[in-house]
Amino acid sequence: MIADWEIECCAPPPVLGAESTWKLEFIADDDEIAQEHIWTVTHDPRGVAFLDRDGFQAVWNDYRAPAPPPGIHTLRGVLHGTVHDDLVPDDLAAVTGRVQRIRLVSHEFEWDPHEPRTLQICPGTRDLHDIRESPRGFSDGPSGPGRHDTDLLLDLAVPAR
């Protein structure tokens, strides 16, 4: 998963059949696009949790849940790509793969009844639409209720390591 702002800021827009490189964050989740895999979890002295699987690495994002303890764990979640080194440790290895599929992700937004002037995603409204290349600009963030493009979902063919 790649957030719209990553592309709008400075990441190269992915194109079907081209190579694409990302540093990966793992976000624990249980929605319909989440996947379950066995990961080896290690913690470094900075308190960063690294996840290793099949020769590539991700860093745990504690946005939704604290990192698991060191060891081998079956984890369910979504990998999020970033090109911003300030979001992940410098020593996190990037993953490069050939783009096999690009889906534009959109959601319906509504006003949050508890927070004035704040929009929230309407549960169950995610839509995935196949595209051949990423737009450079998205819907510039939701400015009001309605459907807005929010992310890209990439399928990358990563060479065996």
C-alpha positions in Angstrom: 0.0 0.0 0.0 1.3 3.4 -0.9 -0.3 6.6 0.5 -1.3 9.3 -2.0 0.9 11.9 -0.4 4.0 9.7 -1.0 3.4 10.0 -4.8 2.4 13.7 -4.6 5.5 14.6 -2.6 8.4 13.0 -4.3 8.1 9.2 -4.9 8.3 8.1 -8.5 4.8 7.2 -9.7 4.6 3.4 -10.2 4.0 2.2 -13.8 2.8 -1.3 -14.7 5.8 -3.5 -15.8 8.5 -1.0 -14.4 10.6 -1.5 -11.3 9.6 0.2 -8.1 11.6 0.6 -4.9 10.2 1.1 -1.4 11.1 0.9 2.3 8.4 -1.1 4.0 6.4 -0.6 7.2 4.2 -3.3 8.6 0.9 -2.2 10.0 -1.1 -4.7 11.9 -4.6 -5.0 10.5 -7.4 -7.5 9.9 -9.3 -6.0 7.0 -9.9 -7.7 3.7 -6.6 -6.7 2.1 -4.5 -7.7 5.1 -2.4 -10.9 4.7 -1.0 -13.3 7.3 2.6 -14.4 7.2 5.3 -15.8 9.5 7.8 -13.1 10.4 11.0 -13.1 12.5 10.9 -10.1 14.8 14.0 -8.5 16.3 14.3 -5.3 18.4 17.3 -3.1 18.2 18.7 -0.8 21.0 16.8 2.2 19.5 13.5 0.3 20.3 12.8 -0.3 16.6 11.1 -3.7 15.8 12.3 -5.2 12.5 10.4 -7.9 10.7 12.2 -10.4 8.4 10.6 -12.8 5.9 11.7 -14.4 2.7 14.9 -12.3 2.4 13.3 -8.9 2.9 12.7 -6.6 5.8 10.0 -4.3 7.2 9.8 -2.1 10.2 6.9 -2.4 12.7 4.6 0.6 12.7 3.0 0.9 16.1 0.1 3.0 14.8 -2.5 0.3 15.7 -0.7 -2.1 18.0 2.5 -2.4 19.9 5.3 -4.5 18.4 5.4 -8.2 19.3 8.3 -9.4 21.4 11.4 -10.8 19.6 10.9 -14.2 18.1 8.9 -16.0 15.3 5.3 -14.8 15.0 2.4 -15.2 12.6 1.3 -11.7 11.9 -1.6 -10.3 9.9 -1.4 -6.9 8.4 -0.5 -4.7 5.4 2.9 -3.6 4.1 3.1 0.2 3.5 5.8 1.6 1.2 7.6 4.8 1.8 10.6 6.7 0.3 10.9 9.0 3.3 13.8 8.0 5.4 12.6 10.1 8.3 9.7 7.7 8.7 11.8 4.5 8.9 15.4 3.8 10.1 18.2 4.6 7.6 19.5 1.0 7.9 16.2 -0.5 6.7 16.9 -2.2 3.4 14.6 -1.1 0.5 12.7 -3.6 -1.6 12.7 -3.4 -5.4 10.3 -5.3 -7.6 8.6 -5.2 -11.0 5.1 -3.8 -10.8 2.6 -6.6 -11.7 -0.6 -4.7 -10.8 -1.6 -1.3 -9.6 -5.0 -0.6 -8.0 -6.2 2.9 -7.1 -7.8 2.8 -3.7 -10.7 5.1 -2.9 -13.0 5.5 0.1 -16.2 7.4 0.9 -15.8 10.1 3.5 -18.3 11.7 5.9 -18.1 14.3 8.6 -17.1 12.9 12.0 -20.0 13.6 14.3 -17.6 14.0 17.3 -15.0 16.2 15.7 -16.0 19.4 14.0 -14.6 20.0 10.6 -13.0 16.5 10.5 -13.7 13.9 7.9 -13.7 10.2 8.5 -13.6 7.1 6.3 -17.0 5.4 6.0 -16.4 1.7 7.0 -16.8 -0.8 4.2 -16.5 1.7 1.4 -13.1 0.9 0.0 -13.0 0.5 -3.7 -10.1 -0.9 -5.8 -9.8 0.1 -9.5 -7.0 -1.3 -11.7 -4.9 1.3 -13.5 -1.8 1.1 -15.7 0.2 3.9 -14.0 -0.1 6.0 -10.9 -1.4 9.5 -11.2 1.1 12.2 -9.9 -1.8 14.0 -8.2 -4.7 12.5 -6.5 -7.9 14.2 -5.2 -5.7 16.5 -3.0 -7.1 15.0 0.1 -10.8 15.0 1.1 -12.1 18.5 1.4 -15.7 17.4 2.0 -17.9 14.3 2.1 -17.8 11.9 -0.9 -15.5 9.5 -2.6 -11.8 10.3 -2.6 -8.7 8.5 -3.9 -6.4 7.7 -1.0 -3.8 5.1 -1.9 -2.3 2.7 -4.4 -2.2 -1.0 -3.8 0.8 -2.5 -5.6 1.6 -6.1 -6.5 5.4 -6.4 -6.9 7.3 -9.3 -8.2 10.4 -9.3 -6.0 13.4 -11.5 -7.1 14.2 -14.3 -4.7 17.0 -13.5 -2.3 
